[in-house]
Amino acid sequence: MFAGSPGLRIVVDLLTFLVAVVVGGVIGYLLMKSRQFQARTEADAVARDAEIEAKRLLAEAENRAKTIELAAQEQRVQVLEEAEQELLRRRREVDRVEERLQRRQESLDGRLEQLELRNRKLDQRQAKLDKREADLTKIEEEHRAELERVASMTQEEARHELLTLVEQNIRQEMARKIREIEAAALSEADERARQIIARVLERVASDHVSETTVTSVPLPSDEMKGRIIGRQGRNIRAIEQATGVDLVVDDTPEAIIVSSFDPIRREVARIALSRLVQDGRIHPARIEKEVEKAQQEVEKSIRDAGEQAVIEVGMQMLHPEIVKLLGRLKYRTSYGQNQLAHAVEATHIAAMLAAEMGANVQTAKMGALLHDIGKAVSHEVEGAHAQVGADLAKRYGVPADVVNIIASHHHEVDQLTAEAAIATAADAISGSRPGARREALETYVKRIQALEEIGNSFKGVQQTYAIQAGREVRVIVKPEDVDDLASIRLAKDIAKRIEDNLEYPGQIKVMVVRETRAVETAK
């Protein structure tokens, strides 16, 4: 219908478009309104639901609050009831305590009344006692006056007499107790010491040599004596000058005597003479050569002896010069006892004693081994051999404890350690054991006389006797001058003076004898 008019078609299309737009707008508006209404309706529904939920929650909260309030009121009522019950219980307890205190107060009041009554009675009794004491004092004074009149002695004189009597009795009792205690202690100590020494000596054995100042050199014939003397005595003078000994050519068959106080010189001379006699060529040049060889041989023997001694006792750490000095003791004797053998024996004894007593074994061994080291040079150096030995040991780095042992083994200085006492005891045991030493008759007689002179030098001593070869000193005292207690002190004083003034092997027992004799003759 509109095909023949393009303009009309455009208008129609335009109108159609406008209508479509308007229709679309109306439809859109209606849709928007519809959605807004729906949304409002949904919001109103949500609001109503929320309001309903809020009211419900509020109602529940109010119900819960009422429930809590009721519970709180019930709990408060319960707490109040418990508090009232506790208060009532405490009031009852306080009432009981007050009742108890009241009873106690009444009891204390009763006791106080009793005490006051007792005090009054005591005061009355004390008054009676004071009166009785005064009466007794008066009676005692009258009695004392009567005693003084009857006895013709004052109270001070009677007291002095009584004290004198009591003092005498006490002194006698003290002396008796002292003797009993000392006897028991000495018995136990002696028994213990004997056991230890017996065990030690059972394990130690040492030879000894006789003390002598001469050595005999055998000769193949008496003709050799003339060759030893030489033309105009030149050979014997050369030997004596080279060795420092005296040669005694007497009627002893096939022997010549070498005499000297120095055993090393005697040994050198003996070896040199033996070689000269064996070789047969005896003249001054040959003598000097053989003496030099003998000296070297003795020096080697000295070193070997010292090394053997230190190996035997386990003391290889010693200085070589100390070992050499030890070796020289091989040619030194004392009371017939070889000094090197004595030192080794004393070392073994000291080691076992130290082990028995829990002391330092090494220190005791070294001190006992070196205690007589000063005797190796005592004829060359001035001074006592103990101090000389201590100086030598200190010079060669020996420990201070061992130096003290050497210096103090004759008590010339104080002993600072237990090992010093052990070494001294070992020295005494080795020197005093049976067969260890021999004593010349002259020395023995002088020692006996010195012991008796020391005993007689004390006041109150009547006579002193040295018995048992000088091992015991028996002192007879005057009983009117020396009582029992003084006799004990006298024995100690005599023993101390013997220790300070005499040198002797072993121990010396001092016995003081006091006796009172009453003699009457029947006619």
CORDASUL-V217277 format. One line per field, one symbol per residue. phi: phi as a letter, one per 30 degrees, with the letter a starting at -180 (. if undefined). psi: psi as a letter, one per 40 degrees, with the letter a starting at -180 (. if undefined). A space follows every 50 residues. Layout:
phi->???
psi->???
This chain:
phi->.cddbddddddddddeddedddeddddddddddddddddddddddddddd dddddddddddddddddddddddddddddddddddddddddddddddddd dddddddddddddddddddddddddddddddddddddddddddddddddd dhbddddddddddddddddddddddddddddddddddddddddddddddd ddcbbbdbbddacbbccdbdaddddddddidhidddddddddcicccccb dddhabcccadcdddddddddddedddddicbaedddddddddddddded ddddddddddddcibddddeddddddddddcbbbhicddddddddddddd ddddddcicddddddddddcdcddddbddcbdkddddddddddddcided ddeddddcdcidbddcbddddddddddddddcdeidbbbddddddddddd dddddddddiddabbcbhhidbcccccdddcbcddddddddddddddddd cbcadibbdcbccbbbcccbcdc
psi->dedegddddddddddddddddddddddddddddddddddddddddddddd dddddddddddddddddddddddddddddddddddddddddddddddddd dddddddddddddddddddddddddddddddddddddddddddddddddd efiidddddddddddddddddddddddddddddddddddddddddddddd ddehhiiiihhieihhhiidiedddddddihffddddddddddfihhhha ehhfiihhhiehdddddddddddddddddehhiddddddddddddddddd ddddddddddddeffeeiidddddddddedfhihfehhdddddddddddd ddddddefahdddddddddedfddedededhhiidddddddddddffiid dddddddeeefdiiheiddddddddddddddeihediihidddddddddd dddddeeihehdihhhiffeeihhhhihdedhaddddddddddddddddd eihiiaihhhhhhhihhhhihh.
